[in-house]
Amino acid sequence: MNVREYYSYLSAARAQLWNFLRALPPADLDRDLMESGDRFHSIKDLLLHVTDVEDHWVHGIVIGDSVHQQYPHDWVRPQATQYDLNWILEYGREVSGRTAAFLDSEPNLNRSVKLVQDDPASDTVTLDQLLWNVMTHEVRHTAQIALMIRQLGHTPPGWTTCGSRARRPRPNRPAQTRPTSTPTATTCNARSSYRVRMPSAALLSEGRRWLYVSVTGCAAPAGWRPCRP
């Protein structure tokens, strides 16, 4: 799977997540589920952060035409509770639409990109490496959001990684009863780690074909399994 194909898949999963979140109570999207967090605390914080990172690297660094100035906000500590969900998603659609158009233009993925444009000594990576980094970043935060949805008592959408049909989102549906040996978001005292396996060309340089996305929490999102010790 190449960058363009994976971004297309990621965009479909993102649209499914956005549609799901529109059906959730606004208070759930603003709820502080990461009280010890320094920069991010809510689902909306993470949504805004994911778009900020894609905009910075793809449109600010690679293309030189950032979208951020059209949607002014503090990207360091977004405090997204002050923004309406539709505003955040509109910003996300603008960024993702431009990224898709950029990929459709078939850019040279082997070209070198300076990570800090005004620093002559800046490290460089290939455009392919940079794009995989941006997409992997979104996958990680999507995993966090899925866990936060479950902590709120909802069942997150069942994304697909191999082309099979995904489950229809069901917001406001109580989490399924789990065996007493399985920790839940409301009763557990210990936090467990879970992971899902996804194909990733980003790790080929390390001799691995799979990306393991891990999250830590009291309840495992559907389709995830406990990490091995």
C-alpha positions as a Markdown table, in Angstrom:
| # | Residue | x | y | z |
|---|---|---|---|---|
| 1 | Met | 0.0 | 0.0 | 0.0 |
| 2 | Asn | 1.5 | 3.3 | -1.1 |
| 3 | Val | 1.0 | 6.8 | 0.5 |
| 4 | Arg | -1.8 | 7.8 | -1.8 |
| 5 | Glu | -3.7 | 4.6 | -1.2 |
| 6 | Tyr | -3.2 | 4.7 | 2.6 |
| 7 | Tyr | -4.3 | 8.4 | 2.7 |
| 8 | Ser | -7.5 | 7.5 | 0.8 |
| 9 | Tyr | -8.2 | 4.8 | 3.4 |
| 10 | Leu | -7.4 | 7.1 | 6.3 |
| 11 | Ser | -9.7 | 9.8 | 4.9 |
| 12 | Ala | -12.6 | 7.3 | 4.7 |
| 13 | Ala | -12.0 | 6.3 | 8.3 |
| 14 | Arg | -11.7 | 9.9 | 9.3 |
| 15 | Ala | -15.1 | 10.8 | 7.7 |
| 16 | Gln | -16.7 | 7.8 | 9.5 |
| 17 | Leu | -15.3 | 9.1 | 12.8 |
| 18 | Trp | -16.5 | 12.7 | 12.2 |
| 19 | Asn | -20.0 | 11.5 | 11.3 |
| 20 | Phe | -20.0 | 9.5 | 14.6 |
| 21 | Leu | -18.9 | 12.4 | 16.7 |
| 22 | Arg | -21.6 | 14.7 | 15.3 |
| 23 | Ala | -24.1 | 12.4 | 16.9 |
| 24 | Leu | -22.5 | 12.6 | 20.4 |
| 25 | Pro | -23.7 | 15.1 | 23.0 |
| 26 | Pro | -21.6 | 18.3 | 22.8 |
| 27 | Ala | -20.7 | 17.9 | 26.5 |
| 28 | Asp | -19.0 | 14.6 | 25.8 |
| 29 | Leu | -16.8 | 16.1 | 23.2 |
| 30 | Asp | -15.7 | 18.8 | 25.7 |
| 31 | Arg | -15.2 | 16.5 | 28.7 |
| 32 | Asp | -11.8 | 16.5 | 30.2 |
| 33 | Leu | -10.7 | 12.9 | 30.0 |
| 34 | Met | -7.0 | 13.6 | 30.3 |
| 35 | Glu | -6.9 | 15.6 | 33.5 |
| 36 | Ser | -3.1 | 15.2 | 33.8 |
| 37 | Gly | -2.5 | 16.2 | 30.2 |
| 38 | Asp | -0.4 | 19.2 | 29.5 |
| 39 | Arg | -1.8 | 20.3 | 26.2 |
| 40 | Phe | -4.8 | 18.1 | 25.3 |
| 41 | His | -7.7 | 17.1 | 27.4 |
| 42 | Ser | -10.7 | 16.4 | 25.3 |
| 43 | Ile | -11.8 | 14.7 | 22.0 |
| 44 | Lys | -12.1 | 18.1 | 20.4 |
| 45 | Asp | -8.5 | 19.0 | 21.5 |
| 46 | Leu | -7.2 | 15.9 | 19.7 |
| 47 | Leu | -9.3 | 16.5 | 16.6 |
| 48 | Leu | -7.9 | 20.0 | 16.3 |
| 49 | His | -4.3 | 18.8 | 17.0 |
| 50 | Val | -4.4 | 16.1 | 14.3 |
| 51 | Thr | -5.4 | 18.7 | 11.7 |
| 52 | Asp | -2.8 | 21.1 | 12.9 |
| 53 | Val | 0.0 | 18.6 | 12.5 |
| 54 | Glu | -1.1 | 17.7 | 8.9 |
| 55 | Asp | -1.5 | 21.3 | 8.0 |
| 56 | His | 2.0 | 22.2 | 9.4 |
| 57 | Trp | 4.0 | 19.5 | 7.7 |
| 58 | Val | 2.1 | 19.0 | 4.4 |
| 59 | His | 1.0 | 22.5 | 3.7 |
| 60 | Gly | 3.3 | 24.7 | 5.8 |
| 61 | Ile | 6.6 | 22.8 | 5.3 |
| 62 | Val | 6.2 | 20.9 | 2.0 |
| 63 | Ile | 3.9 | 23.2 | 0.0 |
| 64 | Gly | 4.5 | 26.5 | 1.8 |
| 65 | Asp | 0.8 | 27.5 | 2.0 |
| 66 | Ser | -0.6 | 26.7 | 5.4 |
| 67 | Val | -4.3 | 26.7 | 6.0 |
| 68 | His | -3.9 | 27.6 | 9.7 |
| 69 | Gln | -4.1 | 31.4 | 9.1 |
| 70 | Gln | -7.7 | 30.9 | 7.8 |
| 71 | Tyr | -8.7 | 29.3 | 11.2 |
| 72 | Pro | -6.7 | 31.2 | 13.8 |
| 73 | His | -6.3 | 29.4 | 17.1 |
| 74 | Asp | -3.5 | 28.4 | 19.6 |
| 75 | Trp | -2.0 | 25.2 | 18.1 |
| 76 | Val | 0.2 | 24.6 | 21.2 |
| 77 | Arg | -2.7 | 24.4 | 23.6 |
| 78 | Pro | -5.9 | 24.5 | 21.5 |
| 79 | Gln | -8.4 | 24.6 | 24.3 |
| 80 | Ala | -10.9 | 23.4 | 21.7 |
| 81 | Thr | -13.9 | 23.7 | 24.0 |
| 82 | Gln | -14.2 | 27.3 | 22.8 |
| 83 | Tyr | -14.8 | 26.1 | 19.2 |
| 84 | Asp | -17.9 | 24.5 | 17.7 |
| 85 | Leu | -17.4 | 21.0 | 16.4 |
| 86 | Asn | -18.4 | 22.1 | 12.9 |
| 87 | Trp | -15.7 | 24.8 | 12.8 |
| 88 | Ile | -13.1 | 22.1 | 13.7 |
| 89 | Leu | -14.4 | 19.8 | 11.0 |
| 90 | Glu | -14.5 | 22.5 | 8.4 |
| 91 | Tyr | -10.8 | 23.2 | 9.1 |
| 92 | Gly | -10.1 | 19.5 | 8.9 |
| 93 | Arg | -12.0 | 19.2 | 5.5 |
| 94 | Glu | -10.0 | 22.1 | 4.1 |
| 95 | Val | -6.7 | 20.6 | 5.1 |
| 96 | Ser | -7.5 | 17.0 | 4.1 |
| 97 | Gly | -9.0 | 18.2 | 0.8 |
| 98 | Arg | -5.8 | 20.0 | -0.1 |
| 99 | Thr | -3.7 | 17.1 | 0.9 |
| 100 | Ala | -5.7 | 14.7 | -1.3 |
| 101 | Ala | -5.4 | 17.2 | -4.2 |
| 102 | Phe | -1.6 | 17.4 | -3.6 |
| 103 | Leu | -1.3 | 13.6 | -3.7 |
| 104 | Asp | -3.4 | 13.4 | -6.8 |
| 105 | Ser | -0.8 | 15.6 | -8.5 |
| 106 | Glu | 1.6 | 12.7 | -8.1 |
| 107 | Pro | 4.5 | 14.6 | -6.4 |
| 108 | Asn | 8.0 | 13.1 | -6.3 |
| 109 | Leu | 7.9 | 11.2 | -3.1 |
| 110 | Asn | 11.7 | 10.8 | -3.1 |
| 111 | Arg | 12.4 | 14.5 | -3.0 |
| 112 | Ser | 14.2 | 15.8 | 0.1 |
| 113 | Val | 12.3 | 18.0 | 2.5 |
| 114 | Lys | 14.0 | 20.2 | 5.2 |
| 115 | Leu | 12.2 | 19.9 | 8.5 |
| 116 | Val | 13.1 | 23.5 | 9.5 |
| 117 | Gln | 12.9 | 25.7 | 6.4 |
| 118 | Asp | 15.0 | 28.6 | 7.6 |
| 119 | Asp | 17.8 | 26.5 | 9.2 |
| 120 | Pro | 20.6 | 25.7 | 6.8 |
| 121 | Ala | 21.7 | 22.8 | 9.1 |
| 122 | Ser | 18.2 | 21.3 | 9.3 |
| 123 | Asp | 17.7 | 17.6 | 9.0 |
| 124 | Thr | 16.0 | 16.4 | 5.9 |
| 125 | Val | 13.7 | 13.5 | 5.1 |
| 126 | Thr | 12.1 | 12.3 | 1.9 |
| 127 | Leu | 8.5 | 13.4 | 1.2 |
| 128 | Asp | 7.4 | 9.8 | 1.5 |
| 129 | Gln | 8.8 | 9.6 | 5.0 |
| 130 | Leu | 7.2 | 12.8 | 6.1 |
| 131 | Leu | 3.8 | 11.8 | 4.8 |
| 132 | Trp | 4.0 | 8.4 | 6.5 |
| 133 | Asn | 4.9 | 10.2 | 9.7 |
| 134 | Val | 1.8 | 12.5 | 9.4 |
| 135 | Met | -0.5 | 9.6 | 8.8 |
| 136 | Thr | 0.9 | 7.4 | 11.6 |
| 137 | His | 0.5 | 10.4 | 13.9 |
| 138 | Glu | -3.3 | 10.5 | 13.0 |
| 139 | Val | -3.7 | 6.8 | 13.6 |
| 140 | Arg | -2.2 | 7.1 | 17.1 |
| 141 | His | -4.5 | 9.9 | 18.1 |
| 142 | Thr | -7.5 | 8.2 | 16.5 |
| 143 | Ala | -6.8 | 5.2 | 18.8 |
| 144 | Gln | -6.9 | 7.6 | 21.7 |
| 145 | Ile | -10.2 | 9.1 | 20.6 |
| 146 | Ala | -11.7 | 5.6 | 20.2 |
| 147 | Leu | -10.7 | 4.8 | 23.8 |
| 148 | Met | -12.1 | 8.1 | 25.0 |
| 149 | Ile | -15.4 | 7.4 | 23.2 |
| 150 | Arg | -15.6 | 4.1 | 25.1 |
| 151 | Gln | -14.8 | 5.7 | 28.4 |
| 152 | Leu | -17.8 | 8.0 | 27.8 |
| 153 | Gly | -20.0 | 4.9 | 27.6 |
| 154 | His | -20.4 | 4.7 | 23.8 |
| 155 | Thr | -19.3 | 2.1 | 21.3 |
| 156 | Pro | -16.8 | 3.6 | 18.8 |
| 157 | Pro | -17.2 | 2.9 | 15.1 |
| 158 | Gly | -15.6 | -0.3 | 13.9 |
| 159 | Trp | -12.9 | 0.8 | 11.4 |
| 160 | Thr | -11.6 | -1.7 | 8.9 |
| 161 | Thr | -7.9 | -2.2 | 8.0 |
| 162 | Cys | -8.2 | -4.8 | 5.2 |
| 163 | Gly | -11.1 | -3.6 | 3.1 |
| 164 | Ser | -13.9 | -5.4 | 4.8 |
| 165 | Arg | -17.2 | -3.6 | 5.7 |
| 166 | Ala | -17.0 | -1.4 | 8.8 |
| 167 | Arg | -19.8 | -1.5 | 11.4 |
| 168 | Arg | -22.3 | 1.4 | 11.3 |
| 169 | Pro | -21.5 | 3.9 | 14.1 |
| 170 | Arg | -23.8 | 3.6 | 17.1 |
| 171 | Pro | -23.4 | 6.6 | 19.4 |
| 172 | Asn | -25.1 | 6.7 | 22.8 |
| 173 | Arg | -25.1 | 2.9 | 22.9 |
| 174 | Pro | -24.1 | 1.5 | 26.3 |
| 175 | Ala | -20.8 | -0.4 | 26.3 |
| 176 | Gln | -21.3 | -4.2 | 26.1 |
| 177 | Thr | -21.1 | -6.1 | 29.4 |
| 178 | Arg | -17.7 | -7.7 | 29.8 |
| 179 | Pro | -16.5 | -10.6 | 31.8 |
| 180 | Thr | -15.6 | -9.7 | 35.4 |
| 181 | Ser | -11.9 | -10.5 | 34.6 |
| 182 | Thr | -11.8 | -7.8 | 32.0 |
| 183 | Pro | -11.2 | -4.2 | 33.3 |
| 184 | Thr | -13.9 | -1.7 | 32.3 |
| 185 | Ala | -13.8 | 2.1 | 32.2 |
| 186 | Thr | -16.0 | 2.5 | 35.3 |
| 187 | Thr | -14.7 | -0.2 | 37.6 |
| 188 | Cys | -11.1 | -0.9 | 37.0 |
| 189 | Asn | -8.3 | 0.5 | 39.2 |
| 190 | Ala | -5.4 | -0.7 | 37.1 |
| 191 | Arg | -4.8 | 0.5 | 33.5 |
| 192 | Ser | -4.1 | -2.0 | 30.8 |
| 193 | Ser | -2.5 | -1.7 | 27.3 |
| 194 | Tyr | -4.1 | -2.7 | 24.1 |
| 195 | Arg | -3.0 | -2.6 | 20.5 |
| 196 | Val | -4.2 | -3.1 | 16.9 |
| 197 | Arg | -2.0 | -4.3 | 14.0 |
| 198 | Met | -2.0 | -2.2 | 10.8 |
| 199 | Pro | 0.0 | -2.4 | 7.6 |
| 200 | Ser | 2.7 | 0.2 | 7.5 |
| 201 | Ala | 5.3 | 1.0 | 4.9 |
| 202 | Ala | 6.7 | 3.5 | 7.3 |
| 203 | Leu | 8.4 | 0.8 | 9.2 |
| 204 | Leu | 9.9 | -1.0 | 6.2 |
| 205 | Ser | 13.3 | 0.6 | 6.9 |
| 206 | Glu | 13.3 | -1.1 | 10.3 |
| 207 | Gly | 12.6 | -4.5 | 8.7 |
| 208 | Arg | 9.0 | -4.7 | 9.9 |
| 209 | Arg | 5.8 | -4.7 | 7.9 |
| 210 | Trp | 3.3 | -4.0 | 10.6 |
| 211 | Leu | 2.6 | -1.0 | 12.8 |
| 212 | Tyr | 1.3 | -1.7 | 16.3 |
| 213 | Val | -0.7 | 1.1 | 17.6 |
| 214 | Ser | -1.0 | 0.9 | 21.4 |
| 215 | Val | -3.2 | 2.8 | 23.9 |
| 216 | Thr | -3.4 | 2.5 | 27.6 |
| 217 | Gly | -6.7 | 2.6 | 29.4 |
| 218 | Cys | -9.3 | 0.7 | 31.4 |
| 219 | Ala | -11.3 | -0.7 | 28.4 |
| 220 | Ala | -10.2 | -2.1 | 25.1 |
| 221 | Pro | -11.9 | -0.7 | 21.9 |
| 222 | Ala | -13.6 | -3.3 | 19.8 |
| 223 | Gly | -11.2 | -5.5 | 17.9 |
| 224 | Trp | -8.2 | -4.7 | 20.0 |
| 225 | Arg | -6.3 | -7.2 | 22.1 |
| 226 | Pro | -4.1 | -7.0 | 25.2 |
| 227 | Cys | -0.4 | -6.3 | 24.5 |
| 228 | Arg | 2.0 | -9.1 | 25.3 |
| 229 | Pro | 4.1 | -8.6 | 28.4 |
